[in-house]
Structure formats: C-alpha cells, structure tokens
Amino acid sequence: MPEGNIGYITKATAMNRVTGTYEIHFSDRYYGHYYWYTAPVTIEGPDTTRPSSEVIQGHNKAMSADERAQFCG
C-alpha cells in the first residue's frame, strides 16, 4: 500500500447475466392461452454454476485530511 493511502477489500457473490425469452406456463387458459412469452429480457443473479465462488477485490485511495488526522495521529 503506498504511503498516505487507505486500503480495503470488498467481497461479493459471483454474478451471472442471462438474456433470453421469458416463458410463462398457466394450468388454465389465461386470455385464451396456456403459454405466454415476453420480448427478450435480461436477468441478473447469483452464478449457480459456481455456488462457492466469490469476487474479491482490493482497493486503495488517498487519505483525506480527516482520515490522516484520525489514523496517523
């Protein structure tokens, strides 16, 4: 870590984005149809193909005057 900087780490679940046609099935006709389709949609959520995967990133930034007084006093 360079002098005068603050470092921190972020951790998050690995995400996946899927684009396609959403298909809805009804057991009884709904407005005359059992199946409904949407225009292409994009859905984002946890990557279930890698359930134990995490995204870990290191970050750093220059200290502000207040942070320098608080941590370097």
C-alpha positions as CSV (number, residue, x, y, z in Angstrom):
1,M,0.0,0.0,0.0
2,P,1.5,3.4,-0.9
3,E,2.2,5.8,1.9
4,G,-0.8,8.1,2.6
5,N,-3.4,5.7,1.2
6,I,-6.1,3.6,2.8
7,G,-6.6,0.1,1.5
8,Y,-9.7,-2.1,1.8
9,I,-11.1,-5.3,0.4
10,T,-14.6,-6.0,-1.0
11,K,-16.1,-9.4,-1.3
12,A,-19.3,-10.3,-3.3
13,T,-21.1,-13.3,-4.7
14,A,-20.2,-14.1,-8.3
15,M,-23.0,-13.0,-10.5
16,N,-24.3,-14.2,-13.9
17,R,-26.4,-12.4,-16.5
18,V,-28.7,-14.3,-18.8
19,T,-30.6,-12.8,-21.8
20,G,-33.5,-14.7,-23.5
21,T,-37.2,-15.1,-23.9
22,Y,-39.2,-15.5,-20.6
23,E,-41.8,-18.2,-20.9
24,I,-44.8,-18.4,-18.5
25,H,-47.0,-21.6,-18.3
26,F,-50.5,-21.4,-16.9
27,S,-52.5,-24.5,-15.9
28,D,-55.7,-22.9,-17.2
29,R,-56.1,-20.6,-20.2
30,Y,-55.2,-17.0,-19.4
31,Y,-56.7,-14.6,-22.0
32,G,-57.0,-17.6,-24.3
33,H,-53.5,-19.0,-24.0
34,Y,-51.7,-21.5,-21.8
35,Y,-48.2,-20.2,-22.6
36,W,-47.1,-16.6,-22.7
37,Y,-43.7,-15.3,-24.0
38,T,-42.0,-11.9,-23.4
39,A,-39.7,-10.0,-25.5
40,P,-36.0,-10.7,-24.8
41,V,-35.3,-9.9,-21.2
42,T,-32.0,-9.8,-19.2
43,I,-32.0,-11.2,-15.7
44,E,-29.0,-11.0,-13.3
45,G,-28.5,-13.1,-10.2
46,P,-26.0,-15.3,-8.4
47,D,-24.0,-17.6,-10.6
48,T,-25.4,-21.0,-9.7
49,T,-22.8,-22.8,-11.8
50,R,-20.2,-21.7,-9.3
51,P,-22.0,-21.6,-5.9
52,S,-18.9,-21.3,-3.7
53,S,-17.3,-18.6,-6.0
54,E,-16.7,-15.1,-4.7
55,V,-15.4,-12.0,-6.3
56,I,-12.7,-10.5,-4.0
57,Q,-11.2,-7.1,-5.0
58,G,-8.5,-5.0,-3.4
59,H,-8.9,-1.2,-3.5
60,N,-7.0,1.8,-2.3
61,K,-7.5,5.6,-2.2
62,A,-5.6,8.6,-1.0
63,M,-6.4,9.6,2.6
64,S,-8.4,12.8,3.2
65,A,-7.1,15.3,5.8
66,D,-9.7,14.0,8.3
67,E,-8.6,10.4,7.8
68,R,-4.9,11.3,8.1
69,A,-5.7,13.1,11.4
70,Q,-7.7,10.1,12.7
71,F,-5.4,7.3,11.7
72,C,-1.9,8.9,11.6
73,G,-2.1,11.0,14.8
